[in-house]
Amino acid sequence: MTIPARVDVGGFVGQIFVVVLLVVVAIFVVVVLFRSIRIVPQAYAGVVERLGRYQRTLSPGLNILIPFVDRMLPLVDMREQVVSFPPQPVITEDNLVVSIDTVVYFQVTDARAATYEINNYLGAVEQLATTTLRNVVGGLNLEEALTSRDNINTQLRVVLDEATGKWGIRVSRVELKAIDPPLSIQDSMEKQMRAERDRRAAILTAEGSKQSQILEAEGRRQAEILRAEGDKTAAVLRAEGEAQAIQYVFDAIHKGDPDEKLLAYQYLQTLPKISESASSKLWIIPSEFTNALNSFSTAFGGGDKRTNSADTGAGGTTPTS
């Protein structure tokens, strides 16, 4: 008959204890490593407290902490942030309620101050922007508020930047996104602007008509002057041409040395042209014409020289019908 071997219970329990201890130690090491190593992303900063007191600010990258002693608070965004606040009712100097939307551009420059100097810096910036906006716009009337946005933006930025400096925040810009007056005021402003545009249009139309009439009158005047100058130049040139023609004829006659027969013949050719005019009632015959006739008749053997010479004189007139 075979007797079973005795089981070593104590050794088995010891092995289990060792395994459990190793697992616990591994878990502890993992936890220690997890709490000791902190990786901070770029453009962020981490505030570390040691036993509840500020110890240092972690920079981006790999950082080592003391486990169970150091504690890192939530990361602080160091980038410039843009926050649009809801419309705020603001009363102007002329007792009109306008709704103003604001946009604030700010950046955290000191993570420690932003963490310990203010509880909620975003809410603080919003409330400070609202109160400052009411103070600034409250000293302006509606027209000034609508046309002085740059001035309002500058005043808001200066006040906010000065107040948030101790919180580790720098306000770079403040912009008024919209200024909405009451509907009744908007209607009145539209009517006013429409009337102003109509007035400007009428003025521009009148000025255009005036300028057009001035230009037309100036054009007519210049045309008359040019026409008169043209007529004057034409008359001068015509007179000069006639004078030159007469001079050429005169020179040609003297160069040709005409005799009495030729002159008498030319007088006879000119006589019909004198009577061509319908208003010719009286002919004035110069004495040279009579002498030319005498010479012409003598040349062809007609008439009495004594009779012809008796008829000659200083000149005579012959009535015509």
Buried (B, 14 or more C-beta within 10 A) or exposed (E): EEEEEEEEEEEEEEEEEEEEEEEEEEEEEEEEEEBBEBEBEEEBBBBBBEEEEEBBBBEBEEBEBBBEEBBBBEBBBBEEBEEEBEBBEBEBEEEBEBBBBBBBBBBBBBBBBBBBBBEEBBEBBBEBBBEBBBEBBEEBEBEBBBEBEEEBBBBBBEBBBEBBBEBBBBBEBBBBEEBBBEEEBEEEBEEEEEEEEEEEEEEEEEEEEEEEEEEEEEEEEEEEEEEEEEEEEEEEEEEEEEEEEEEEEEEEEEEEEEEBBBBBBEBEEEEEEEEEEEEEEEBEBEEEBBBBBBBBBBEEEEBEEEEBEEEBEEEBEEEEE
